[in-house]
């Protein structure tokens, strides 16, 4: 089996050798995994992949020295190869729950441990999280375009079997009602769904009679199951929907059929065809026959279909979700923020790449609004144990300031709020310590979390931006490091 802990870049190990040889390998490091900007002008992203990260971290150190010789050859690496073959992760990992809604610059995963151990986790961790969060965030967008169920069935377009399987998992977490992927369904105990392909219909001969025979055969071989017939192989309205009605009638299936029945549209003008199919089905006494629509759908097409009054009961979405087609590369990064207790940061030529230093923790502040119920009002990231963190943990009155406009403030009085900690300890002393959640539980957590944000924050186009701040102590540490760096750079000369 492929050990994903070593799906890495070589420079993680060339740096590792320098840490090893120079005596730095055991310095206590803190790394943050976070993203700077959500794709497609999203207000936020959806967390998925942390369970696979935990598995990956626990697999570190399970390779023979001969494996390392393939990319670190030579006698000068012999001692280091021996060290790597036995190097397990011994530190602590904090992570957000799968299904969490996360905003830019908030630590999704925090790694605290020996420098060399933490450094080599970067690439495999980003590989896992960038893929799953891209899919989850896109699935969230698609599912928020409609109140009707959305099924994920993009395996054939996914970037390999691993991506298909875990992408299906991410899509379910972020709102999809089902997946066609049987491996994902089996692995995560969630089940899978499926109907028929055009090849099933044409296997009975390219004729109107053959289409009826295909439908009749499928019904007879799937009694007592939910049945969906694909009706656009030849002509949706002139024979497809009529043959479906004929086949259902021939097999005694009507609105009393408990498992449910329906038809699928996969081409043409879906709005027009669905409206006409609905009329024909209703006229023939099949008011409970569902209409399922596919055909390269995404959130924009679904929104437009709904605007046109399409009579569609559920949607199937493939490559738009499975590949996060409009934004296939998610932007999580992994940065060192503290070394041996000292905050550090990257200051770049690009302003957006400036990071927050120090060992952090994020709180989500919720209030009970008399008219709206429990709503999220602000997220604030603090240095662990700093003045604001202590006030929040103690339930005291506190004030948050906008990082970019320090005159913008918001005060929360003691007793009026609930503070939710967003990063939870998932690995301690190198071993998992967090409870495991089923896929259904992760999906339910996402659904519940989403409903605590306002409708304006959930909309797809020009969402209202939720308030996200940092503590004064974190802000001051950041500015102190930057100001010191700027002074040193100005005074620096080549002697």
RAHU-V639726 format. One line per field, one symbol per residue. psi: psi as a letter, one per 20 degrees, with the letter a starting at -180 (. if undefined). A space follows every 10 residues. Layout:
BEGIN
psi: ???
END
This chain:
BEGIN
psi: qpoihjmrqh ihhhgghggg hijihjqoqp qpprqhpqqk kqharppqih ghgggggiip jkqqhhghhh imrqhiiggh ghghhjoqpj bqpqqqqpiq pqrqipogpp poapghghgi igghghgghh ghhggghghg gghiiqiqqp ppljhiirlr hghgghhggh hggkhqhrqi ohgggghjli rrqqdrrhhg giijqmrhhh gghggggggh jkqjrppppo jjhfoghhhg hghggggggh jkpaijogiq raqppjranh gghhgggggg gghjjlhjpq oppamlqahg hgghghhikq mphqqppdhh ghjlghmioq kqroqpiqpl ippqrporhp hiiprprror qpppppqoph hiboqphqpp prppjrgggh gghikrprpq qphiniiorp poqpiirppp phpqphppki qpiqqqqrhh hgghgggggh iiqqhhiiqh plqppqpprq rghggggghg gghgggghgh ipqo.
END
